[in-house]
Amino acid sequence: MIRVTIWNEFKHDREYEGVHAIYPDGIHTCLARALGVDADLSVRTATFGESEHGLTQSVLDDTDVLVF
């Protein structure tokens, strides 16, 4: 199992109407849904607004691939 963390600021997705119209839940969620169909991947998301910007040491320790 490959452990993937998708990190996004999740700022423009909320602030700009045009971006929000395309990615209402953020581009990180869109990517996670697309990658999540692969049974060989364990996918999670993290965003800037979370504690430690979503990238705590435990999250990083549990990540094989970090997508920004």
C-alpha positions as CSV (number, residue, x, y, z in Angstrom):
1,M,0.0,0.0,0.0
2,I,1.4,3.4,-1.0
3,R,0.4,6.1,1.5
4,V,-0.3,9.4,-0.3
5,T,-0.9,12.8,1.3
6,I,-2.3,15.6,-0.9
7,W,-1.5,19.0,0.6
8,N,-3.3,22.2,-0.5
9,E,-3.4,25.7,0.8
10,F,-7.2,25.6,0.3
11,K,-7.2,29.3,0.0
12,H,-8.0,30.2,-3.7
13,D,-10.6,27.4,-3.7
14,R,-12.6,29.3,-1.1
15,E,-11.7,32.9,-2.0
16,Y,-12.3,33.0,-5.7
17,E,-15.7,32.3,-7.1
18,G,-14.3,30.9,-10.4
19,V,-12.0,28.5,-8.6
20,H,-14.7,27.5,-6.1
21,A,-17.2,26.8,-8.9
22,I,-14.7,24.2,-10.3
23,Y,-13.4,22.9,-7.0
24,P,-16.1,23.5,-4.3
25,D,-14.4,21.1,-1.9
26,G,-10.9,22.1,-3.0
27,I,-8.6,20.6,-5.6
28,H,-7.1,18.4,-3.0
29,T,-10.4,16.6,-2.5
30,C,-10.9,16.2,-6.3
31,L,-7.4,14.7,-6.6
32,A,-8.0,12.4,-3.5
33,R,-11.2,11.1,-5.0
34,A,-9.5,10.4,-8.3
35,L,-6.5,8.7,-6.8
36,G,-8.6,6.9,-4.1
37,V,-10.1,4.5,-6.7
38,D,-6.7,2.8,-6.9
39,A,-6.7,-0.1,-4.4
40,D,-2.9,0.2,-4.0
41,L,-3.2,3.7,-2.7
42,S,-4.2,5.0,0.7
43,V,-5.0,8.7,0.2
44,R,-5.4,11.5,2.7
45,T,-5.6,15.3,2.4
46,A,-4.1,18.1,4.5
47,T,-4.6,21.8,4.3
48,F,-2.9,25.0,5.4
49,G,-5.7,25.8,7.9
50,E,-5.1,22.7,10.0
51,S,-2.9,22.3,13.0
52,E,0.8,22.5,11.8
53,H,-0.6,23.2,8.3
54,G,-2.0,19.7,8.2
55,L,1.5,18.2,8.1
56,T,2.2,17.1,11.6
57,Q,5.1,14.8,12.2
58,S,2.8,11.8,12.5
59,V,1.2,12.6,9.1
60,L,4.6,12.9,7.5
61,D,5.8,9.7,9.1
62,D,2.8,8.0,7.7
63,T,3.3,9.4,4.1
64,D,5.2,7.7,1.3
65,V,4.3,10.3,-1.4
66,L,3.5,14.0,-0.7
67,V,1.7,15.8,-3.5
68,F,1.6,19.6,-3.4
